[in-house]
Amino acid sequence: MNAPSTITLALTGASGMPYGVRLLECMLAAGARVSLLISQAARVVAKQELGLVFPARAEDVRRELGARYRCAPEQLRVYGREDWYAPIASGSNASDAMVICPCSMGTLGALAAGLADNLIERAADVMLKERRKLVLVPRETPLSAIHLENMLKLAHAGAVVMPPNPGFYAHPQSVAELVDFVVARILDQIALPHTLARRWGAVDATRAEAAPATMEH
């Protein structure tokens, strides 16, 4: 039996917290072991966008989210901003993949500059230097030349830059379906199974099956 995937998920202070929270739920449902990092600004955004108030202590966050998503205690770990003894702070114990969702332009700029002033930045820096999958989900509009240059720099360094742009070919009927479209694409990048959205081609096949048969004479 293969060992469960180990994923680091960081939530930072950009709009788009529904993506990050839904992603956490799906990661745990897929059986991954998740190391969760939450910036101070992300706490503000989570309260504003979802009415979600994270406890101050990392262990209390782990307990509350673990109960919400009914995951095994060893499946979820939560670390503080400066918990430098966390395994993810070292390349000797790096995760299989890391996702920053949503990713603020401040975090993006820090990573592009090679900074590691907190655990989120350090964990991401580890992923780049160890050549492991780092997925960044930046949510900002419009984008300045500085933002674009930082994204290009990180793409050259090996990161996957995935702005949360949902597709409409599956005819979504709710905000939740739009969120799931983006989350599904992120899960594909880190090789976690899901059934969140139909894939291109499957949509056309379903539509063709539903369409009445016609024949020209």
C-alpha positions in Angstrom: 0.0 0.0 0.0 1.3 3.4 -0.9 1.9 5.9 1.9 -0.7 8.8 2.0 0.3 12.0 0.1 1.7 14.7 2.4 0.5 18.2 1.4 1.2 21.6 2.9 -1.7 24.0 2.5 -1.2 27.7 3.2 -4.0 30.2 3.4 -2.9 33.8 3.0 -4.6 37.2 3.0 -6.2 37.4 -0.5 -9.8 37.2 -1.4 -10.8 33.7 -2.4 -11.0 31.9 1.0 -13.8 29.6 -0.2 -11.3 28.0 -2.5 -8.8 27.3 0.2 -11.3 26.0 2.7 -12.9 23.7 0.2 -9.5 22.5 -0.9 -8.7 21.5 2.6 -11.9 19.5 2.9 -11.2 17.7 -0.4 -7.5 17.0 0.6 -8.6 15.3 3.8 -11.4 13.4 2.1 -8.8 12.1 -0.4 -6.8 10.7 2.6 -3.9 13.1 2.4 -1.9 14.1 5.4 -2.2 17.9 5.5 0.0 20.5 7.2 -2.0 23.7 7.5 -0.6 27.2 7.7 -2.8 30.3 8.2 -1.5 33.8 8.0 -2.8 36.6 10.2 -4.3 38.3 7.2 -6.0 35.1 6.1 -7.8 35.0 9.4 -9.3 38.4 8.6 -10.4 37.3 5.1 -11.9 34.1 6.4 -14.1 36.0 8.8 -15.1 38.5 6.2 -15.9 36.0 3.4 -17.1 32.9 5.2 -17.9 34.1 8.8 -15.2 31.6 9.8 -13.2 32.5 12.9 -10.1 30.4 13.5 -9.0 30.0 17.1 -5.8 31.7 18.1 -3.9 28.5 19.1 -2.8 26.1 16.3 -3.8 23.0 18.3 -7.3 24.5 18.8 -7.6 25.1 15.0 -6.5 21.5 14.4 -9.1 20.1 16.8 -11.9 22.3 15.4 -11.2 21.5 11.8 -10.6 17.8 12.5 -14.0 17.6 14.1 -15.6 19.5 11.2 -14.2 17.2 8.5 -14.1 14.0 10.6 -10.5 13.2 9.8 -8.1 11.1 11.8 -6.0 13.0 14.3 -2.8 12.2 12.4 -4.2 13.5 9.1 -4.1 17.2 10.0 -1.4 19.2 11.6 -1.6 23.0 12.1 1.5 25.1 12.6 2.1 28.7 13.7 3.7 31.5 11.8 7.2 31.0 13.4 7.1 27.3 14.3 10.6 26.7 12.9 10.7 23.1 14.3 7.8 22.1 12.0 8.9 19.3 9.6 8.0 21.4 6.6 10.7 24.0 7.5 13.4 21.6 6.3 14.2 20.0 3.0 15.0 16.8 4.9 11.2 16.4 5.6 9.5 18.3 2.8 5.9 17.6 1.8 5.1 15.9 -1.5 3.5 19.1 -2.6 2.5 22.5 -1.3 -0.4 24.8 -2.3 -0.9 28.4 -1.3 -4.6 29.2 -1.8 -5.5 31.9 -1.9 -2.0 33.5 -2.5 -1.7 37.2 -1.7 0.5 39.4 -3.9 2.6 40.1 -0.7 3.3 36.4 -0.3 3.9 36.1 -4.0 6.4 38.9 -4.0 8.2 37.5 -0.9 8.6 34.1 -2.6 9.9 35.7 -5.8 12.5 37.6 -3.8 13.6 34.5 -2.0 12.5 35.6 1.4 11.7 33.2 4.2 10.6 35.4 7.1 7.8 33.1 8.3 6.9 29.5 8.0 4.7 29.9 4.9 7.5 31.5 3.0 10.1 29.0 4.3 8.0 26.0 3.5 7.5 27.3 -0.1 11.2 28.1 -0.4 11.9 24.5 0.6 9.6 23.2 -2.2 11.4 25.3 -4.8 14.9 24.3 -3.7 13.9 20.6 -3.5 12.2 20.7 -6.9 8.9 19.6 -5.5 5.4 20.7 -6.6 4.5 24.2 -5.5 1.1 25.5 -6.6 0.3 29.2 -6.2 -3.3 30.4 -6.5 -3.0 34.2 -6.7 -6.3 36.2 -6.5 -6.0 39.8 -7.6 -7.3 42.0 -10.4 -6.1 43.8 -12.3 -2.5 42.7 -12.2 0.3 45.2 -12.2 3.6 44.7 -14.1 5.2 43.8 -10.8 2.7 41.1 -10.1 3.2 39.6 -13.6 7.0 39.8 -13.3 6.8 38.0 -9.9 4.6 35.2 -11.4 6.9 34.8 -14.3 9.9 34.6 -12.0 8.3 31.9 -9.9 7.2 30.0 -12.9 10.8 29.9 -14.1 11.8 28.7 -10.7 9.4 25.7 -11.0 6.2 26.9 -9.3 2.8 26.3 -11.0 0.9 29.6 -11.1 -2.9 28.9 -11.2 -5.1 32.0 -11.0 -8.6 30.8 -9.9 -10.3 31.2 -13.3 -13.3 28.9 -13.5 -14.5 27.5 -16.8 -18.2 27.6 -17.9 -18.4 24.7 -20.3 -20.1 22.5 -17.8 -22.8 25.1 -17.3 -22.3 25.8 -13.5 -25.5 26.6 -11.6 -24.1 27.9 -8.4 -21.1 29.6 -6.8 -20.2 26.3 -5.2 -19.8 24.7 -8.6 -17.5 27.5 -9.7 -15.4 27.0 -6.5 -15.3 23.2 -7.2 -14.1 23.8 -10.7 -11.0 25.6 -9.5 -10.4 23.2 -6.6 -10.6 20.3 -9.0 -7.9 21.7 -11.2 -5.7 22.2 -8.1 -6.3 18.6 -7.0 -5.2 17.4 -10.4 -2.0 19.3 -10.1 -1.1 17.5 -6.8 -2.4 14.2 -8.0 -5.2 13.8 -5.5 -8.4 11.9 -6.7 -11.7 13.7 -6.8 -15.1 13.7 -8.4 -15.8 17.4 -8.2 -16.2 18.2 -11.9 -16.8 16.5 -15.2 -13.8 16.6 -17.5 -13.7 18.1 -21.0 -15.0 15.6 -23.5 -17.2 13.9 -20.8 -19.4 17.0 -20.9 -19.8 16.7 -24.7 -20.5 13.0 -24.4 -23.2 13.5 -21.8 -24.8 16.2 -23.9 -24.7 14.0 -27.0 -26.4 11.1 -25.1 -29.1 13.5 -23.8 -29.8 15.0 -27.3 -32.6 13.4 -29.4 -31.5 11.3 -32.3 -32.1 12.8 -35.7 -31.4 11.5 -39.2 -31.5 13.3 -42.4 -33.1 11.7 -45.5 
